[in-house]
Amino acid sequence: MLLRPLSAALLLLATLGISRPVSAAEPAARQRLAIVKADDVKGVNGKWDRFITLSQERDIVVSLGIITESLATQDPKYVAWIKKWADSGKVEFWNHGWDHKSWTDAAGKKLSEFGGSGLEHQKDHLLKAQAAFKTATGSPYTIFGSPYNAMDGDTARALNEIPELKLIYCYPGSVVNAQLKGKVLLPMSLRGEHDGTSKPNFPKFKEDYQKKDGPALNLAAIQFHPLGFSEEGFKHYTDILDFLKAEGWTFILPTKYLELQAQATPAAKP
Ligand SMILES: [Zn+2]
């Protein structure tokens, strides 16, 4: 990819050891986009409402991944809760697989829902999840993020056969990314939980951020597991949000990013 003039200039300054200008002084052209990726919805729980509300108080939209087996019975209260938030336009739900299982096979190999389980298994689980979410809300999911972020060649093949899944959460630089066709990637360029699952740590986040910060860091999906947050966890989470806002990041929903990508692609223009 060609560097835009601004990025090139910033890179030159960085190479010369001159610190780049602070965010506020930079032209608006340098848009930095963040996406909150929160995993493991499996029912109505006050922690989800708390998570959404704390985000909304900061004008921040969030994307929540559903372990879709939880929709197998279509519990009306749960379905109403999902629809309420989806209709608010502030929350987007995504396909976090069907059962989130992991296991060890007879040879002692570790497998998971989308890690070594085979093409048929993976496609079946993706499609079951698509169907259950569509029954609940009237529309299929457009975003996928795998349990444990495990993806293999079969995951890419299965996803390539499901055009309605357009956006994929991934690790930056994963070999599977290149096997995905016609998908828009949402790279987890910044880590959300530095002390383990459900344990964000703001000082560690900030330190890590400052190491990674640079002209190339313009898009980051950031992963959290709010269901396991303690009071302290919520505080670290909101400190991270406040910090990124002050750094000039704009929080968007995944489908908004899809729109921006389509606008930026010359082929999409008349
Ligand atoms: Zn998960």
Residues whose N, C-alpha, C, O or C-beta is under 5 A from the ligand:
A	BS01	ZN	D39 D40 P147 Y148
